[in-house]
Amino acid sequence: MTKVVTSGKTVEDAVRQGLSQLGVSRERVTVSVLEQPSKGFLGWLGVKKAKVELTLLSEPSPETTHAAEPHVSAQAPSSVGQALSEETGPVAQEAQMNMEAPSGHIDPYEEAVRFIRETAAGMGLDVKVDVRHRKDESILDISGPSLGMLIGRRGQTLDALQYLTNIVANRHSDKFIRIVLDAEQFRARRQKTLEDLADRLANQAIRYGKEVVLEPMPSQERKLIHAKLQQHALVRTYSKGDEPNRRVVIAKK
């Protein structure tokens, strides 16, 4: 056997497997990288392993008095970053990805929309994303069929996707940008639900004269409760506990 194709999590892993199959050391083969590894979105969507081809070199002639120089095939990596990735594994591969990124401007909102659509596609959803810019934030409104899966229980999935989308967008922006995701007007409906809840529990605190402790909420939802009751004449609000179990308390003044 003079040639073998192997795959692995990194280029170096794939090379190591090929050397094991051929039973030779690194200097006895040429390495051609057929596919670079890809981490994919969310650590699972679109993950690809590295694939390499190892070709066994011919034995050096007896007259040869110096060590054979490593041969580079026509299909060998053409950039310094790719060559380094073969030698040093994941760290160099990450640096290579950064080096090979397009030098031109990348629109952070286009990247955010692409990320949302590809993530939704991984959930079996075909969605459309409209971008609306406001003074301090941008709203990315998601539309399409069966969005309940994307919203999740009380918006937990939508909030998680919003967090990741902000990370993706800010990687391509010179200044901090804030992105809010919405789907089927969920944010407005949720705000109305929380404001009605605040009024109802404020009346309960007044009637019984006891503090009312709400269930744990994310910070943006706690802010809605505080804002709704901020000017209330008979009750006050405060938060207690640590994330992710921090909650609002409504108490009589």
C-alpha positions as CSV (number, residue, x, y, z in Angstrom):
1,M,0.0,0.0,0.0
2,T,1.5,3.3,-1.1
3,K,-1.4,5.7,-0.7
4,V,-4.1,6.1,2.0
5,V,-7.0,8.6,2.6
6,T,-7.9,9.2,6.3
7,S,-10.1,11.6,8.2
8,G,-10.1,13.0,11.8
9,K,-11.3,15.9,13.9
10,T,-8.1,17.9,12.9
11,V,-5.7,17.6,10.1
12,E,-3.0,16.3,12.5
13,D,-5.4,13.6,13.8
14,A,-6.1,12.5,10.2
15,V,-2.3,12.5,9.4
16,R,-1.6,10.5,12.5
17,Q,-4.1,7.8,11.5
18,G,-2.7,7.6,8.0
19,L,0.9,7.2,9.4
20,S,-0.4,4.4,11.6
21,Q,-2.0,2.6,8.7
22,L,1.1,2.9,6.6
23,G,3.4,2.0,9.5
24,V,5.9,4.8,8.6
25,S,7.2,8.1,10.1
26,R,6.1,11.5,8.9
27,E,9.2,12.2,6.7
28,R,8.4,9.1,4.7
29,V,5.2,10.5,3.2
30,T,3.7,13.5,1.3
31,V,0.5,14.9,2.8
32,S,-2.3,16.5,0.7
33,V,-5.1,18.1,2.6
34,L,-8.4,17.2,0.8
35,E,-10.8,18.9,3.2
36,Q,-10.3,21.3,6.1
37,P,-12.3,20.6,9.3
38,S,-15.3,22.8,10.1
39,K,-16.8,23.3,13.5
40,G,-20.2,24.3,12.2
41,F,-22.9,26.4,13.9
42,L,-23.8,25.7,17.6
43,G,-21.1,23.0,17.6
44,W,-23.1,20.5,15.7
45,L,-24.8,21.9,12.6
46,G,-22.6,21.4,9.5
47,V,-19.6,19.8,11.3
48,K,-17.0,18.4,8.9
49,K,-13.9,16.3,9.6
50,A,-10.5,16.9,8.1
51,K,-9.6,14.6,5.2
52,V,-6.0,14.0,4.0
53,E,-4.2,11.8,1.5
54,L,-0.9,10.3,2.4
55,T,1.4,9.0,-0.3
56,L,4.4,6.9,0.5
57,L,7.7,8.2,-0.8
58,S,10.1,5.9,-2.6
59,E,13.1,4.5,-0.7
60,P,16.2,6.7,-0.9
61,S,19.1,5.4,-3.1
62,P,22.1,3.9,-1.3
63,E,24.4,6.7,-2.6
64,T,22.3,9.3,-0.9
65,T,24.3,10.8,2.0
66,H,21.9,13.4,3.2
67,A,18.4,13.0,4.7
68,A,15.6,13.2,2.1
69,E,13.8,16.6,2.1
70,P,10.1,16.3,2.8
71,H,8.4,16.3,-0.6
72,V,5.4,18.6,-1.2
73,S,2.9,17.4,-3.7
74,A,1.0,19.5,-6.2
75,Q,-2.1,19.3,-4.0
76,A,-0.3,20.4,-0.8
77,P,-1.6,23.4,1.1
78,S,-0.8,26.6,-0.8
79,S,-0.8,28.9,2.2
80,V,1.4,29.2,5.3
81,G,-1.7,28.9,7.5
82,Q,-2.6,25.6,5.9
83,A,0.9,24.2,6.3
84,L,1.0,25.2,9.9
85,S,-2.3,23.6,10.5
86,E,-0.8,20.2,9.6
87,E,1.9,20.6,12.1
88,T,0.2,22.3,15.1
89,G,-3.4,21.2,14.9
90,P,-6.5,23.1,16.1
91,V,-4.8,26.3,17.2
92,A,-3.1,26.9,13.9
93,Q,-6.2,25.9,12.1
94,E,-8.1,28.7,13.9
95,A,-5.4,31.2,13.0
96,Q,-5.6,30.0,9.4
97,M,-9.3,30.7,9.3
98,N,-8.7,34.2,10.6
99,M,-6.0,34.8,8.0
100,E,-8.1,33.6,5.2
101,A,-11.2,35.6,6.2
102,P,-12.1,38.2,3.5
103,S,-10.4,41.5,4.0
104,G,-13.4,43.5,2.7
105,H,-16.2,44.7,4.9
106,I,-18.7,42.1,6.1
107,D,-22.1,43.4,7.0
108,P,-22.9,42.2,10.6
109,Y,-26.6,42.2,9.9
110,E,-26.3,40.0,6.9
111,E,-24.2,37.6,8.9
112,A,-26.8,37.7,11.7
113,V,-29.6,36.9,9.1
114,R,-27.6,34.1,7.6
115,F,-26.9,32.6,11.0
116,I,-30.6,32.7,11.9
117,R,-31.7,31.1,8.6
118,E,-29.1,28.3,8.8
119,T,-29.9,27.6,12.4
120,A,-33.6,27.4,11.6
121,A,-32.9,25.2,8.7
122,G,-31.1,22.8,11.0
123,M,-34.4,22.6,13.0
124,G,-36.3,21.9,9.8
125,L,-37.7,25.4,9.4
126,D,-37.7,27.7,6.4
127,V,-37.8,31.3,7.7
128,K,-37.6,34.8,6.4
129,V,-35.8,37.6,8.4
130,D,-36.6,41.3,8.1
131,V,-34.3,43.8,9.6
132,R,-35.6,47.1,11.2
133,H,-33.1,49.6,12.7
134,R,-33.9,51.7,15.7
135,K,-31.9,54.3,17.6
136,D,-30.2,51.9,20.1
137,E,-31.0,48.5,18.6
138,S,-32.0,46.6,15.6
139,I,-35.0,44.3,15.4
140,L,-34.7,41.1,13.4
141,D,-38.3,39.9,12.7
142,I,-38.5,36.2,11.9
143,S,-41.5,34.9,9.9
144,G,-42.4,31.5,8.6
145,P,-44.5,28.4,9.4
146,S,-44.3,26.5,12.7
147,L,-42.3,29.1,14.6
148,G,-43.4,27.8,18.0
149,M,-40.3,25.5,18.0
150,L,-38.1,28.5,17.4
151,I,-39.8,30.6,20.1
152,G,-39.8,27.9,22.8
153,R,-41.5,27.9,26.2
154,R,-41.9,31.5,27.3
155,G,-39.4,32.6,24.6
156,Q,-36.5,30.7,26.0
157,T,-35.3,29.3,22.7
158,L,-35.8,32.7,21.0
159,D,-33.7,34.3,23.8
160,A,-30.9,31.8,23.4
161,L,-30.9,32.3,19.6
162,Q,-30.8,36.1,20.2
163,Y,-27.8,35.7,22.5
164,L,-25.9,33.7,19.9
165,T,-26.9,36.1,17.1
166,N,-25.5,39.1,18.9
167,I,-22.2,37.2,19.3
168,V,-22.1,36.5,15.6
169,A,-23.0,40.0,14.5
170,N,-20.6,41.7,16.9
171,R,-17.7,39.7,15.5
172,H,-18.1,41.6,12.3
173,S,-18.7,45.1,13.8
174,D,-16.3,47.8,14.8
175,K,-18.7,49.0,17.5
176,F,-21.1,47.2,19.8
177,I,-24.5,46.6,18.2
178,R,-27.6,45.3,20.0
179,I,-29.9,42.9,18.1
180,V,-33.4,41.9,19.3
181,L,-35.1,38.9,17.8
182,D,-38.8,38.7,17.4
183,A,-41.2,36.2,15.9
184,E,-44.9,36.4,15.3
185,Q,-45.0,39.5,17.5
186,F,-44.0,37.4,20.5
187,R,-42.2,40.3,22.2
188,A,-45.2,42.5,22.3
189,R,-47.5,39.7,23.4
190,R,-45.0,38.7,26.2
191,Q,-44.8,42.3,27.3
192,K,-48.6,42.6,27.6
193,T,-48.7,39.3,29.6
194,L,-46.0,40.5,32.0
195,E,-47.6,43.9,32.5
196,D,-51.0,42.3,33.3
197,L,-49.2,39.9,35.7
198,A,-47.5,42.9,37.4
199,D,-50.9,44.6,38.0
200,R,-52.5,41.5,39.3
201,L,-49.7,40.6,41.7
202,A,-49.5,44.2,42.9
203,N,-53.1,44.1,43.9
204,Q,-52.5,40.8,45.7
205,A,-49.6,42.3,47.6
206,I,-51.8,45.2,48.7
207,R,-54.8,43.0,49.6
208,Y,-52.8,40.6,51.8
209,G,-50.0,42.9,53.0
210,K,-47.3,40.3,52.1
211,E,-44.5,40.3,49.6
212,V,-45.2,38.5,46.4
213,V,-42.2,36.6,44.9
214,L,-42.3,36.0,41.2
215,E,-40.7,33.0,39.4
216,P,-37.1,33.5,38.0
217,M,-37.0,35.6,34.9
218,P,-34.4,36.9,32.5
219,S,-33.2,40.5,33.0
220,Q,-35.2,42.0,30.2
221,E,-38.5,40.6,31.6
222,R,-37.6,41.7,35.2
223,K,-37.1,45.2,33.8
224,L,-40.6,45.2,32.3
225,I,-42.1,44.3,35.8
226,H,-40.0,47.1,37.5
227,A,-41.0,49.6,34.8
228,K,-44.7,48.8,35.0
229,L,-44.9,49.3,38.8
230,Q,-42.2,52.0,39.1
231,Q,-44.8,54.8,39.6
232,H,-47.3,52.7,41.6
233,A,-48.4,54.5,44.7
234,L,-48.8,51.5,47.0
235,V,-46.1,49.0,46.1
236,R,-42.4,48.8,45.3
237,T,-40.3,46.2,43.5
238,Y,-36.8,44.9,43.9
239,S,-34.9,41.8,42.6
240,K,-33.2,39.2,44.7
241,G,-31.1,36.1,44.0
242,D,-28.4,35.2,41.6
243,E,-28.7,34.4,37.9
244,P,-30.3,32.4,36.5
245,N,-32.6,32.2,39.5
246,R,-32.9,36.0,40.1
247,R,-36.5,37.0,40.6
248,V,-38.7,40.1,41.2
249,V,-40.3,40.8,44.5
250,I,-43.4,43.0,44.9
251,A,-43.9,44.5,48.3
252,K,-46.3,46.9,49.9
253,K,-44.8,50.4,50.7
